[in-house]
Amino acid sequence: MFLARVVGEVVATIKHPHLAARKLLLVQAEATAGRVPGPPVIAVDTVDAGSGDRVLVADEGNTAAQVMGAPRGPVRTVIVGVVDATETGA
């Protein structure tokens, strides 16, 4: 999982059946310890996130299937939470 910022929306008139009625968002990973941000990726929105939101993204097929409540399909990256705040502990 990684923290990211929603930077755009993806519009597709034709989608795989597993993606029917699902919102697709473009997310940019945040630079965190051990993670260098790469190019933005497309993620399936499962929490009604919006543009500019800071989100928690799961990037693994089995997790995506469980979150979406569907058998494994063509989905790997899903938004699983909107982040209100983060804390670092000592």
URTAZI-V756862 format. One record per backbone hydrogen bond with DSSP energy under -1.0 kcal/mol. CO is the residue of the C=O (numbers start at 1). NH is the residue of the N-H. E is the energy in kcal/mol with one decimal. If there is no record, write none. Layout:
BEGIN
{{CO:NH:E} {CO:NH:E}}
END
This chain:
BEGIN
{{2:57:-3.0} {3:30:-2.7} {4:55:-2.9} {5:28:-2.7} {6:52:-2.2} {8:26:-2.9} {16:19:-2.3} {17:20:-1.2} {19:22:-2.1} {23:45:-2.9} {24:10:-2.5} {25:43:-3.0} {26:7:-2.9} {26:8:-1.2} {27:41:-2.6} {28:5:-2.3} {32:35:-2.7} {35:32:-1.5} {41:27:-3.1} {43:25:-2.8} {44:79:-2.9} {50:53:-2.1} {53:6:-2.6} {54:83:-2.8} {55:4:-2.4} {56:80:-2.6} {56:81:-1.0} {57:2:-2.1} {58:78:-2.4} {60:64:-2.2} {61:65:-2.2} {62:66:-2.2} {63:67:-2.8} {64:68:-2.4} {65:70:-2.1} {76:60:-1.4} {77:44:-2.5} {78:58:-2.8} {79:46:-1.1} {81:56:-2.6}}
END
